[in-house]
Amino acid sequence: MESTRTLGRSGIEVSPLGFGCWAIGGEWQAPDGQPLGWGKVDDEESVRAIRRALDLGVTFFDTADVYGTGHSERVLGRALGSHRADVVVATKWGNVFDEETRTLTGKDDSPAHARRALTASLKRLGTDYIDLYQLHLSDADPERAAALRDTCEEFVREGLVRAYAWSTDDPDRAALFAAGEHCTAVQFAINVLQDAPAMIALCEESDLAGINRSPLAMGLLTGKRRAHQPLDTGDIRSRPPAWLQGFGDGSGADPEWLARVDALRDILTSEGRTPAQGALAWLWARSPRTVPIPGFRSVAQAEENAGAMAKGPLTAAQMAEVERILGR
């Protein structure tokens, strides 16, 4: 497998695997108390995991200002330290939050807020530039988003941002951003259980990288979840919002989803892979433009995810068998 992938038309080289830093932000919540994090974290373990990822060749880290209401950015910045110039850092903006109460309070799609948010992210990350700056409002109004695209071009001219993207599952919205000269990616949900052919096609047509969020289907593809297994109260999956599929009414993993994972187990665990490594291998085989960003909270998870790179992508025959099993 190639040692790097290029982020779209930017020329920025990254490891084929990125690390998603949502979980290491710790607990935070919506105004109604809905958990938006993945439960409690140990910051020291998070720092060790990031540094272990660096040792194992991971050079791309994706976070957002709202993860842990600023905490994820701080932990990532601290962990990278003197290695900042050796990695590609992506973060996101658009949400408004209260750091003291760790609560999401709203959203702001104004250019003025984009600049405020960028300034704050730079400070928390301890850096003077962001490699990939992403709009985090997946359903933002297209006209408002066009203005934000222009704002991102200003950030590039000022040297504050190298490239930008939109985190959205809507191909039309992503295409609007792609019209900008320095837009080089789109972040969207895709995994072996939930393909996204329209987004993959857009990446091909517009020369974009596909940053793959939810590559392990929120943990379902790790092979470690059991039907109706209890979840911590601070875990978003314990009270899943409408967009979070596979966890039913919050009573744990949906048995139907787990049945599909079990049906794929032999393929995903081929060549000595773990189920998670097999899920990442499917994404790499899906398109040469994919950069999956699984989450992590421990050194062990960092090692398992990074270990997938040595195994490489699934074969064409295995990909065809996956489609047959899932009836797609």
Buried (B, 14 or more C-beta within 10 A) or exposed (E): EEEEBBBBBBEBEBBBBBBBBBBBBBBBBBEEEEBBBBBEBEBEBBBBBBBBBBEBBBBBBBBBBBBBBBBBBBBBBBBBEEEBEEBBBBBBBBBBBEBEEBBBEEBBBEBEBBBBBBEBBBBBBBBEBBBBBBBBBBEBEEEEBBBBBEBBBEBBEEEBBBBBBBBBBBBEBBBBBBEBEBBBBBBBBBBBBEBBEEBBEBBEEBBBBBBBBBBBBBBBBBBEBEBEEEBEEBBBBBBBEEEEBBBBEEEBBBEEBBEBBEEBEEBBBBEEBBBBBBBBBBBBBBBBBBBBBBBBBBBEBBBBBBBBBEBBBBBEEBBEBBEEBEEE
